[in-house]
Amino acid sequence: MKLNTAIIVVTALLLLVPAAYAGQISPSLQDVIDHSDPDQPIKALVIMHDQLDFRALQSEFDAMRAKPAQRHLAVIQGLRGQTAIQRPLLSWLEDSKDGARVVSARSFWISNIVAVEAVPEVLEEIALFDEVERVEFDYPIELIQPLDEVDSDPQGKGVEGGVSMIRADELWALGIDGTGTLVSHMDTGVAGSHAALASRWRGLDSGVTPAEAWFDPVTGTSFPFDAATHGTHTMGTICGDDGGSNQIGVAPGAKWISAGVIDRVDIPTTYSDALAAFQWTADPDGDPTTTDDVPCVSSNSWGLQPRISSHGAVAPACDDTLWAAIDACEAAGVVVVFAAGNEGSSYGSESIRVPADRITTQYNTFSVGALNQDGTTKAYFTSLGPSSCDHSTIKPEVSAVGYGVRSSIPSGYGTKNGTSMAAPHVAGAVALLRQNFPGTTADQIKEALYLTSVDIGVSGEDNTFGMGRIDCVAAYDYLEALCDVDEDGFAGDQCGGDDCNDADAAINPDAVELCDGIDNNCDGLEADEADADADGFMGCEGDCDDTQATVYPGADEICDGLDNDCSGAPEADEVDADADGYMVCEDDCDDSNETVYPDAEELCDGIDNNCDGDVDEGCGDDDDDDDFCGG
C-alpha cells in the first residue's frame, strides 16, 4: 500500500474518538490542590480527549506490510494532526497568561497533552473545557539510583561479564556489532568526550546539528555532558568500547544520541520533562520524512515509586499518563526499554515502578530485572512482580546482569549495581538485532527477546526473572526464522524487509536478473521481462514489438508492414518505397512510382496507374509511334 494511504489510515483512526465532554480533576491533583495555597501555581498536565489508537494503527500497518519510513511519517503526521483539538485551550491560556495565575503552557504532540503551571482556580476552569478528558498532576520522576558504587581500574578486562552472559560477543564474531544502528537513552546525560563513546556520537556526523543528537532542555548546551555519572555508565553498557580492552558495551558498533533530562537540577524532573524527551526521541531532527535520525531503542532507568508521597500526592500505581507517549515512540520505530526498579529488598512483591508496571500487552511496558554476575540468581535489590495494575500479571518481562556492572563514568570507569545497569544490556541487544533486521517493529524485537530468554529460577515465567535472561544469539535466530523464511540473507516484507519473495532463496535484492518473467533482484520487474501483448514472448526473449500480438520470434510473416517474425526487417514486398500508401504485397504493381498503386486514377501516360493490368484504357499507343491518346 502506498504511503499516502497509510496517512489516510491515521487520519481515520483519529476520528474514532467519542464525542467531547467536559473533563475532570484527577483525585491525585485534587489532593494537591486541597493541600496548596490558592495563589500557589501547580504543575499539571491537561490530557485531551483525542488520542491515536495505536493498537489499531499497528494492525493497519502490519496488514499493508508498511516499511519503517512509511510508519514513521504516518505516525508523526498523525500525532501532529491530533493537536488541533488543543487550540481553544491554548488560545485561552495565552490570553490568561500573566505570570501569576498562569505561569506557563506548553503543547505536546507525542501525546495529546498540554503542560500548564497555574493556580488551582485556573486548573479547575481548564477541566470545564469540552475538549479536556482530565487534568492530572505533573508528577515528579526520579532516577532509579544505583547501589554500592565504586570506581574501577581504568585497564579493561576484555568483554564484560554481563555482555558475554547474554552472548553478545558471539554475534560480534559474525560481524553483528550494531554497526549502522543508532541508540539513545533518557538519563542524566553522557560525557561526550569519554574514550569509550566520543567517536560515535552522531552529532559529529557531517550535516547533523547538535540539537539532533543531544537534547538538553534544561541548560541548552550543544555538546553532551553528564550532570552525574549514571548516564555515562548506562550508555557505556549499551554501546561503549574504547577500541582496546575496555569492551564494556553490548553494541560497540552503534552510534548514540541522548536526552539529558533526568535529575539534572534541584527542581524535580517531572512527567512533562519525560514527554519532551520522548517527543524529541521519536523525531530528533523535526522532519518526519527522515529516519536516519531516529534511534532504534530508548533505554530508561527512571520512574515513579507508587508508595512514595510527593508534593502531597501519592503517585498511583499503573498510572497511564505516559503510555501514549511510549506507544507513539514505538509506532515511530523506537523500542522502549525500562528498568524495573531497585525496591525489591524494601517492598518485596509488586515493587515494579511506574510506568514499567504497565500490562496492556504482552510486552508493554518492556521491563528488565537485575541478575548477579553469575547470570542465574537475582540481585538482592531488583524490583519484583506481579504488576500492581492487577496484582496478578507477571513482571518483569526479562532479566540481565545488573550487579557488579563495570562501565564508563565521566572520570574513567566504575562499577554500579541496579536494574539501571541491567536495562542497558537489553537496549544494546536491540541494536544488534536491528542491524540485520532494520525493518522489524518494536513488538517483533521485544517478542524475540522475550520468547528466547533463558529460563532461570522456577520453571517458566515468574515474578523475579520474567521469562529469564536474554540471549542475543537465540533472539537473532528467532528473527531470522521469522523474517528470512527462505534463508537467503534478506528479510521479507513481513519484517519490513526488501525481499520481494521470501519463499524463494533465488529471489532477493542481490540476485542476478534473469529472463524468466520474475523480478529476481527485487528492484521492480524489468520492462523487457513482461509480455504486454500476451503473445508468449518477452522482450528479453527476442520479442521485437511487445505491443503487437502478431509480432514475436518465429511468427508468420503477413502483409502488415511489420517485422512479424523479428528477423530484423520486414520482407522486401512489405515496404512502401514510393510512399504511396501501398506495399508490393498489397498489389502495388510499381513501388518506384508514387502515382501507381491500386485505386490510383488512370492517367494518359502509358502506365498502368491503377494496377488493373490494362495499360491503354482507350489512350494507349496502339500503333507504336510513341504517341498516346492521339497526341
LOKOLKE-304755 format. One record per residue (C-alpha): x, y, z; residue number from 0. Coordinates in pm, whole numbers, plus 50000, padded with zeros to 5 digits. Example, Ala and Ser with C-alpha at 12.3 -4.5 7.8 and 13.67 -1.06 7.14 Angstrom:
((51230 49550 50780) 0)
((51367 49894 50714) 1)
This chain:
((50000 50000 50000) 0)
((50127 50347 49920) 1)
((50239 50587 50189) 2)
((49960 50835 50136) 3)
((49716 50552 50210) 4)
((49894 50496 50541) 5)
((49843 50860 50628) 6)
((49474 50833 50545) 7)
((49454 50539 50785) 8)
((49598 50754 51064) 9)
((49351 51029 50990) 10)
((49064 50783 51005) 11)
((49183 50649 51338) 12)
((49188 51000 51475) 13)
((48818 51023 51408) 14)
((48741 50713 51611) 15)
((48706 50904 51937) 16)
((48400 50966 52149) 17)
((48216 51293 52142) 18)
((48384 51557 52358) 19)
((48259 51632 52704) 20)
((48398 51828 52997) 21)
((48688 51673 53185) 22)
((48769 51631 53549) 23)
((49040 51697 53804) 24)
((49216 51370 53891) 25)
((49196 51257 54256) 26)
((49572 51296 54299) 27)
((49571 51650 54162) 28)
((49269 51735 54375) 29)
((49465 51617 54676) 30)
((49749 51852 54582) 31)
((49505 52140 54533) 32)
((49345 52072 54870) 33)
((49684 52098 55039) 34)
((49809 52402 54846) 35)
((49778 52776 54883) 36)
((49513 52914 54641) 37)
((49772 53151 54496) 38)
((50043 52888 54458) 39)
((50089 52772 54094) 40)
((50082 52396 54044) 41)
((50234 52199 53757) 42)
((49969 51994 53582) 43)
((49909 51801 53260) 44)
((49591 51851 53060) 45)
((49502 51529 52878) 46)
((49283 51589 52575) 47)
((49008 51355 52454) 48)
((49154 51274 52113) 49)
((49433 51015 52124) 50)
((49559 50792 51844) 51)
((49450 50428 51863) 52)
((49797 50276 51834) 53)
((49681 49917 51851) 54)
((49450 49963 51554) 55)
((49717 50167 51376) 56)
((49974 49891 51424) 57)
((49730 49636 51285) 58)
((49673 49851 50976) 59)
((50047 49890 50918) 60)
((50105 49517 50964) 61)
((49829 49435 50718) 62)
((49980 49653 50446) 63)
((50340 49548 50528) 64)
((50442 49911 50571) 65)
((50812 49994 50564) 66)
((50973 50175 50862) 67)
((50990 50509 50681) 68)
((50621 50483 50593) 69)
((50528 50403 50951) 70)
((50736 50687 51089) 71)
((50598 50951 50855) 72)
((50238 50845 50903) 73)
((50269 50826 51282) 74)
((50439 51163 51326) 75)
((50197 51339 51093) 76)
((49903 51173 51266) 77)
((50033 51275 51608) 78)
((50084 51633 51499) 79)
((49738 51643 51344) 80)
((49563 51537 51663) 81)
((49677 51851 51846) 82)
((49424 52066 51660) 83)
((49185 51998 51947) 84)
((49420 52191 52178) 85)
((49369 52526 52003) 86)
((49077 52666 52206) 87)
((49253 52584 52532) 88)
((49590 52720 52417) 89)
((49428 53043 52299) 90)
((49252 53084 52633) 91)
((49572 53013 52825) 92)
((49765 53264 52616) 93)
((49507 53531 52694) 94)
((49520 53438 53062) 95)
((49898 53423 53097) 96)
((50012 53684 53347) 97)
((50296 53518 53534) 98)
((50086 53478 53845) 99)
((49762 53290 53768) 100)
((49906 53122 53457) 101)
((50284 53086 53462) 102)
((50336 52872 53151) 103)
((50169 52647 52896) 104)
((50326 52402 52653) 105)
((50170 52189 52382) 106)
((50289 51832 52317) 107)
((50217 51617 52014) 108)
((50387 51294 52122) 109)
((50075 51258 52337) 110)
((49779 51493 52308) 111)
((49870 51683 52623) 112)
((49917 52043 52731) 113)
((50151 52105 53024) 114)
((50050 52403 53236) 115)
((50167 52573 53553) 116)
((49879 52766 53703) 117)
((49695 52836 54024) 118)
((49425 52590 54136) 119)
((49137 52811 54019) 120)
((49271 52809 53663) 121)
((49319 52432 53668) 122)
((48956 52390 53770) 123)
((48847 52617 53485) 124)
((49056 52415 53239) 125)
((48873 52099 53340) 126)
((48549 52254 53215) 127)
((48666 52264 52852) 128)
((48477 52017 52634) 129)
((48800 51902 52469) 130)
((48962 51804 52801) 131)
((48947 51449 52934) 132)
((49118 51516 53267) 133)
((49369 51740 53440) 134)
((49645 51539 53606) 135)
((49926 51624 53845) 136)
((50264 51663 53672) 137)
((50432 51401 53889) 138)
((50798 51429 53979) 139)
((51002 51138 53845) 140)
((51343 51026 53958) 141)
((51640 50820 53860) 142)
((51650 50460 53974) 143)
((51956 50523 54186) 144)
((52228 50259 54164) 145)
((52363 50098 54480) 146)
((52715 50047 54617) 147)
((52904 50239 54350) 148)
((53284 50207 54327) 149)
((53548 50332 54085) 150)
((53732 50072 53879) 151)
((54076 50017 53733) 152)
((54089 50203 53401) 153)
((54258 49899 53245) 154)
((53987 49689 53090) 155)
((53938 49317 53131) 156)
((53815 49244 52782) 157)
((53448 49165 52732) 158)
((53248 49249 53044) 159)
((53068 48961 53213) 160)
((52718 49096 53159) 161)
((52791 49136 52788) 162)
((52920 48783 52739) 163)
((52646 48642 52962) 164)
((52384 48745 52702) 165)
((52611 48612 52419) 166)
((52650 48950 52252) 167)
((53015 48877 52168) 168)
((52909 48566 51976) 169)
((52715 48791 51738) 170)
((53019 49022 51709) 171)
((53210 48725 51571) 172)
((52953 48713 51291) 173)
((53002 49083 51212) 174)
((52693 49189 51408) 175)
((52803 49462 51649) 176)
((52536 49727 51599) 177)
((52708 49899 51307) 178)
((52462 50113 51116) 179)
((52224 50150 51410) 180)
((52155 50446 51638) 181)
((52082 50411 52010) 182)
((51951 50654 52268) 183)
((51860 50686 52632) 184)
((51681 50922 52869) 185)
((51917 50976 53158) 186)
((52143 51223 53340) 187)
((52338 51286 53020) 188)
((52659 51147 52873) 189)
((53021 51255 52900) 190)
((53060 51313 52528) 191)
((53440 51314 52537) 192)
((53477 50975 52710) 193)
((53717 50747 52525) 194)
((53464 50465 52507) 195)
((53195 50685 52350) 196)
((53342 51002 52196) 197)
((53393 50885 51838) 198)
((53039 50755 51792) 199)
((52826 51049 51899) 200)
((52602 51118 51599) 201)
((52645 51491 51649) 202)
((52989 51458 51489) 203)
((52846 51336 51159) 204)
((52852 51570 50862) 205)
((52531 51767 50822) 206)
((52397 51672 51165) 207)
((52323 51957 51406) 208)
((52396 51910 51779) 209)
((52025 51952 51855) 210)
((51953 51633 51659) 211)
((52192 51431 51873) 212)
((52176 51586 52221) 213)
((51857 51700 52392) 214)
((51920 51944 52676) 215)
((51603 52141 52758) 216)
((51748 52242 53097) 217)
((52061 52442 53010) 218)
((52060 52436 52630) 219)
((52413 52301 52586) 220)
((52528 52185 52241) 221)
((52772 51910 52347) 222)
((52679 51611 52564) 223)
((52779 51615 52929) 224)
((52673 51418 53234) 225)
((52517 51601 53528) 226)
((52613 51297 53739) 227)
((52774 50965 53640) 228)
((52470 50747 53576) 229)
((52401 50832 53211) 230)
((52761 50779 53101) 231)
((52757 50440 53275) 232)
((52434 50323 53112) 233)
((52535 50444 52766) 234)
((52865 50264 52808) 235)
((52680 49937 52868) 236)
((52467 49997 52559) 237)
((52749 50070 52315) 238)
((53077 50161 52488) 239)
((53415 50048 52354) 240)
((53748 50231 52373) 241)
((53899 50027 52092) 242)
((54119 49844 52340) 243)
((54047 49617 52633) 244)
((53751 49812 52770) 245)
((53482 49614 52588) 246)
((53201 49737 52808) 247)
((52916 49772 52557) 248)
((52674 49526 52403) 249)
((52662 49704 52064) 250)
((53006 49866 52021) 251)
((52945 49946 51656) 252)
((52638 50161 51719) 253)
((52625 50540 51722) 254)
((52442 50719 52001) 255)
((52230 51021 52091) 256)
((52089 51112 52431) 257)
((51820 51309 52611) 258)
((51975 51450 52929) 259)
((51662 51525 53132) 260)
((51671 51306 53444) 261)
((51787 51452 53778) 262)
((51957 51743 53603) 263)
((51885 52017 53855) 264)
((51746 52064 54204) 265)
((51398 52122 54064) 266)
((51246 51774 54028) 267)
((51218 51628 53681) 268)
((50853 51569 53602) 269)
((50630 51386 53358) 270)
((50639 51688 53128) 271)
((51019 51657 53101) 272)
((50975 51292 53004) 273)
((50714 51389 52744) 274)
((50954 51642 52594) 275)
((51228 51380 52577) 276)
((51003 51114 52422) 277)
((50886 51370 52166) 278)
((51245 51450 52072) 279)
((51337 51080 52059) 280)
((51058 51000 51812) 281)
((51175 51268 51566) 282)
((51507 51428 51667) 283)
((51551 51643 51356) 284)
((51188 51756 51346) 285)
((51145 51621 50993) 286)
((50909 51321 50977) 287)
((51024 51237 50623) 288)
((51370 51133 50752) 289)
((51452 50827 50963) 290)
((51832 50824 50988) 291)
((51798 51044 51297) 292)
((51555 50809 51474) 293)
((51715 50572 51728) 294)
((51627 50204 51728) 295)
((51599 50198 52106) 296)
((51545 50423 52407) 297)
((51678 50294 52741) 298)
((51513 50431 53055) 299)
((51626 50391 53415) 300)
((51378 50614 53595) 301)
((51019 50612 53712) 302)
((50771 50672 53989) 303)
((50767 50486 54318) 304)
((50392 50438 54375) 305)
((50433 50406 54752) 306)
((50620 50734 54787) 307)
((50426 51052 54859) 308)
((50546 51366 54684) 309)
((50402 51718 54694) 310)
((50102 51589 54882) 311)
((50007 51342 54606) 312)
((50052 50970 54635) 313)
((50168 50852 54293) 314)
((49917 50599 54164) 315)
((50021 50251 54060) 316)
((49957 50172 53695) 317)
((49934 50542 53606) 318)
((49866 50571 53232) 319)
((49975 50932 53169) 320)
((50289 50835 52976) 321)
((50152 50530 52796) 322)
((50051 50712 52478) 323)
((50396 50873 52451) 324)
((50566 50534 52484) 325)
((50331 50383 52225) 326)
((50397 50675 51991) 327)
((50773 50622 52011) 328)
((50738 50253 51938) 329)
((50497 50309 51649) 330)
((50754 50552 51508) 331)
((51023 50281 51526) 332)
((51185 50316 51870) 333)
((51190 50015 52105) 334)
((51136 50149 52460) 335)
((51303 49962 52748) 336)
((51258 50036 53121) 337)
((51447 49927 53430) 338)
((51210 49754 53673) 339)
((51330 49939 53984) 340)
((51551 49876 54287) 341)
((51279 49846 54550) 342)
((51258 49468 54577) 343)
((51451 49446 54903) 344)
((51241 49725 55054) 345)
((50891 49634 54941) 346)
((50910 49280 54806) 347)
((50636 49190 54557) 348)
((50452 49448 54347) 349)
((50751 49683 54362) 350)
((50786 49748 53986) 351)
((50800 50121 53918) 352)
((50563 50328 53705) 353)
((50549 50312 53401) 354)
((50739 49980 53398) 355)
((50438 49816 53570) 356)
((50214 49854 53264) 357)
((50047 49534 53134) 358)
((49824 49639 52842) 359)
((50002 49397 52606) 360)
((50235 49103 52650) 361)
((50540 49326 52611) 362)
((50431 49669 52741) 363)
((50599 49815 52923) 364)
((50913 49608 52849) 365)
((51074 49600 53193) 366)
((51406 49449 53295) 367)
((51507 49286 53623) 368)
((51863 49255 53755) 369)
((52080 48944 53794) 370)
((52402 48883 53979) 371)
((52722 48827 53783) 372)
((52651 48454 53769) 373)
((52354 48529 53543) 374)
((52132 48282 53727) 375)
((52041 48444 54060) 376)
((51855 48766 54130) 377)
((52030 49078 54252) 378)
((51906 49144 54605) 379)
((51752 49482 54517) 380)
((51569 49405 54195) 381)
((51201 49502 54197) 382)
((50958 49213 54181) 383)
((50623 49142 54026) 384)
((50339 49094 53988) 385)
((50222 49417 53836) 386)
((50039 49650 54069) 387)
((49796 49715 53783) 388)
((49602 49396 53854) 389)
((49808 49231 54132) 390)
((49849 48916 53921) 391)
((50019 48969 53584) 392)
((50381 48855 53589) 393)
((50654 49117 53583) 394)
((50926 49194 53477) 395)
((50947 49078 53114) 396)
((51316 48973 53106) 397)
((51639 49000 53304) 398)
((52007 49081 53253) 399)
((52312 49127 53473) 400)
((52270 49432 53696) 401)
((52507 49362 53984) 402)
((52877 49446 53964) 403)
((52845 49603 53619) 404)
((53162 49782 53513) 405)
((53117 50062 53260) 406)
((53219 50416 53175) 407)
((53183 50713 53410) 408)
((53297 51069 53334) 409)
((53623 51023 53525) 410)
((53705 50683 53378) 411)
((53537 50356 53471) 412)
((53322 50246 53761) 413)
((53113 49958 53890) 414)
((52747 50007 53975) 415)
((52458 49789 54087) 416)
((52097 49832 53988) 417)
((51826 49746 53737) 418)
((51954 50067 53576) 419)
((52258 49861 53485) 420)
((52052 49567 53358) 421)
((51822 49758 53120) 422)
((52108 49893 52901) 423)
((52214 49534 52825) 424)
((51870 49482 52671) 425)
((51890 49814 52484) 426)
((52223 49711 52333) 427)
((52073 49378 52230) 428)
((51802 49566 52040) 429)
((52072 49742 51837) 430)
((52236 49410 51748) 431)
((51906 49269 51626) 432)
((51810 49582 51434) 433)
((52141 49580 51247) 434)
((52037 49276 51044) 435)
((51661 49324 51073) 436)
((51614 49701 51040) 437)
((51254 49675 50926) 438)
((51126 49489 51231) 439)
((50865 49651 51453) 440)
((50917 49721 51821) 441)
((50688 49430 51910) 442)
((50880 49188 51686) 443)
((51207 49282 51857) 444)
((51058 49252 52205) 445)
((50889 48925 52112) 446)
((51222 48779 52000) 447)
((51398 48878 52324) 448)
((51106 48768 52539) 449)
((51036 48427 52389) 450)
((51400 48319 52358) 451)
((51515 48417 52707) 452)
((51697 48151 52908) 453)
((51465 48020 53178) 454)
((51616 48061 53525) 455)
((51474 48023 53874) 456)
((51148 47833 53897) 457)
((51033 47675 53574) 458)
((50859 47914 53338) 459)
((50784 48285 53362) 460)
((50797 48423 53715) 461)
((50781 48747 53913) 462)
((51156 48752 53977) 463)
((51315 48695 53636) 464)
((51022 48728 53398) 465)
((51090 48498 53105) 466)
((51456 48479 53208) 467)
((51797 48607 53096) 468)
((51802 48746 52743) 469)
((52004 48554 52482) 470)
((52118 48763 52184) 471)
((52202 48465 51965) 472)
((51872 48290 52028) 473)
((51682 48613 51964) 474)
((51874 48662 51640) 475)
((51792 48307 51529) 476)
((51426 48368 51614) 477)
((51412 48679 51396) 478)
((51598 48505 51117) 479)
((51333 48232 51112) 480)
((51055 48490 51132) 481)
((51192 48743 50887) 482)
((51403 48537 50643) 483)
((51196 48231 50570) 484)
((51394 48129 50260) 485)
((51728 48190 50438) 486)
((51876 48398 50159) 487)
((52007 48664 50398) 488)
((51731 48916 50327) 489)
((51424 48987 50539) 490)
((51082 48971 50378) 491)
((50815 49237 50393) 492)
((50661 49070 50699) 493)
((50950 49234 50884) 494)
((50966 49549 50674) 495)
((51244 49399 50460) 496)
((51318 49424 50087) 497)
((51297 49059 49985) 498)
((51007 49060 49740) 499)
((50968 48680 49758) 500)
((51066 48531 50093) 501)
((50967 48183 49975) 502)
((51239 48161 49708) 503)
((51607 48194 49802) 504)
((51695 48279 49440) 505)
((51492 48598 49460) 506)
((51640 48877 49671) 507)
((51786 49227 49630) 508)
((52132 49087 49541) 509)
((52015 48825 49289) 510)
((52105 48838 48920) 511)
((51817 48947 48698) 512)
((51722 48660 48463) 513)
((51495 48647 48162) 514)
((51224 48449 48338) 515)
((50942 48696 48392) 516)
((51029 48720 48762) 517)
((51166 49023 48947) 518)
((51475 48833 49057) 519)
((51657 49127 49222) 520)
((51350 49294 49377) 521)
((51403 49626 49203) 522)
((51074 49620 49016) 523)
((51002 49398 48715) 524)
((51223 49490 48420) 525)
((51033 49625 48119) 526)
((51177 49362 47886) 527)
((51065 49083 48121) 528)
((50697 49148 48068) 529)
((50474 49006 47795) 530)
((50249 49306 47747) 531)
((50090 49180 47424) 532)
((50041 48826 47559) 533)
((50197 48662 47256) 534)
((50405 48424 47467) 535)
((50734 48608 47423) 536)
((50903 48877 47637) 537)
((51141 49144 47517) 538)
((51436 48964 47673) 539)
((51333 48658 47471) 540)
((51365 48848 47145) 541)
((51015 48991 47103) 542)
((51088 49293 46885) 543)
((50748 49454 46946) 544)
((50569 49386 47275) 545)
((50268 49593 47167) 546)
((50169 49366 46877) 547)
((50046 49013 46943) 548)
((50133 48918 46580) 549)
((50499 49009 46629) 550)
((50731 48763 46803) 551)
((51020 48531 46711) 552)
((50904 48272 46456) 553)
((50569 48436 46383) 554)
((50417 48403 46036) 555)
((50517 48694 45817) 556)
((50198 48866 45700) 557)
((50138 49167 45480) 558)
((50121 49436 45751) 559)
((50448 49624 45715) 560)
((50579 49479 46042) 561)
((50871 49252 46111) 562)
((50637 48979 46232) 563)
((50898 48710 46286) 564)
((51152 48950 46445) 565)
((51409 48862 46182) 566)
((51543 49215 46175) 567)
((51332 49375 45900) 568)
((51003 49324 45714) 569)
((51010 49119 45392) 570)
((51104 49306 45076) 571)
((50746 49314 44949) 572)
((50632 49464 45283) 573)
((50788 49804 45229) 574)
((50634 50111 45064) 575)
((50937 50252 44884) 576)
((50745 50518 44689) 577)
((50536 50616 44991) 578)
((50208 50593 44804) 579)
((50036 50402 45084) 580)
((50060 50059 44925) 581)
((50317 49785 44956) 582)
((50404 49527 44689) 583)
((50228 49261 44893) 584)
((49921 49483 44873) 585)
((49935 49468 44487) 586)
((50134 49785 44423) 587)
((50250 49700 44068) 588)
((50523 49965 44065) 589)
((50678 50055 44403) 590)
((50907 50308 44240) 591)
((50631 50538 44118) 592)
((50407 50718 44367) 593)
((50134 50764 44100) 594)
((50099 50391 44052) 595)
((49904 50189 44308) 596)
((49568 50010 44328) 597)
((49280 50256 44307) 598)
((49500 50528 44158) 599)
((49348 50749 43891) 600)
((49425 50621 43543) 601)
((49622 50886 43351) 602)
((49703 50915 42983) 603)
((50071 50838 43046) 604)
((50114 50488 42905) 605)
((50139 50344 43260) 606)
((49904 50106 43437) 607)
((49839 50360 43712) 608)
((49571 50165 43898) 609)
((49746 49828 43869) 610)
((49450 49661 43699) 611)
((49662 49510 43418) 612)
((49522 49738 43145) 613)
((49776 49996 43026) 614)
((49595 50180 42739) 615)
((49241 50207 42872) 616)
((49145 50389 42545) 617)
((49451 50608 42537) 618)
((49729 50363 42469) 619)
((49984 50369 42183) 620)
((49825 50110 41960) 621)
((50036 50200 41655) 622)
((50364 50203 41844) 623)
((50453 50555 41735) 624)
((50508 50674 42089) 625)
((50209 50894 42067) 626)
((49937 50842 42324) 627)
((49574 50932 42319) 628)
((49603 51054 41965) 629)
((49861 51308 42073) 630)
